[in-house]
Amino acid sequence: MRKLFTLLMLLVLFVLPARVHAQSAVVVDTLDVSIWPEYDTPSVLVIYKIALSPSASLPAQVTFRVPARVGKLSAVAVGNTADTVSDSGVDYKFTPGAEFTEVTVNAAARFVQVEYYDENLKKNGNQHEYVFDWQGNLAASNFRFELRQPLQSSNLTVEPALSNTIVDADGFHFSEYKKTGLAVDEKLIFTVNYQRDTDSPSTSFLTVQPSAPLDQAVTGQSTWTTYLPWGLGGLGVALLLVAGWVYWTTSRSTNKSAGVGRKRHSINNLNADVNGDDQQVHCAQCGKRAQDGDRFCRACGARIRRIEE
């Protein structure tokens, strides 16, 4: 009985890991590796896009390797589709090692995207070379390698050779390599060589295009023509107010000047009457003519001022 129990335990220990290993080899449906040399930095942007099998149990742990020289990951994102992945709240482990760094992503959805920058771009004058080494440790039903050729580059060669070259709207050339069935421990090496006379990233040569014609109105956006009538109306009202204020201040000054003139004219007339040839005397207060010998005005009682005084 003990021998039978021991035999069963040995079968469990040897058969179960083999079954787990076999299941892990079919967890990944597609594995896409994109290489973008000198895209937005002088280094190489590497992007892994992993699609788990529709039959994979979620959440799932996805483990793969990156070169040991990679110090950190730039992005780790998970989502229900390849176009809706998000890096919000993603749990992953980054374990550096001597030969490679192991990355484990706890995927709550089928699609995983990982990005990092590789500084291993060798330059000798205008000759640029980059070697991508797939470290293995991840099985996939379909493998795809894609290269985005840098702008302002020429004489591109890749080993093994790529195919299906297309050109996008920004002028980038894309080429690919496809392989059906990637084993867990299978390693792939791609060597990229090209000539380039500048160290500026490709993004510096891109021309930014507006999402809509500049003269086309966008919903929710106001243009200067919308506020032009209001601006002109406000300017007209301001000019009317200024003109009214100038007219009012000018009228007050004119009235004051006229009053002073009239007052001086009355005094001058009075003096002329006092100093006239007929020596007529009038009251300086009310203007009533005084009789000879009057010392006070018969009308208002004011003192009569005579020339001899």
Buried (B, 14 or more C-beta within 10 A) or exposed (E): EEEEEEEEEEEEEEEEEEEEEEEBBBBBBBBBBBBBBBBEBBBBBBBBBBBBBEEBEEEBEBBBBBBBEBEEBEEBBBBEEBEEBEBEEBEBEBEEEEEBBBBBBBBBBBBBBBBBBBEBBEEEEBEBBBBBBBBBBBBBBBBBBBBBBBBBBEEBEBEEEBEEEEEEEEEBBBBBBEBEEBEEEBEBEBEBBBBBEBEEBBEEEEEEEEEEEEEEEEEEEEEEEEEEEEEEEEEEEEEEEEEEEEEEEEEEEEEEEEEEEEEEEEEEEBEEBBEEEEEEBBBBBEBBEBEEEBEEBEEEEBEBBEEEE
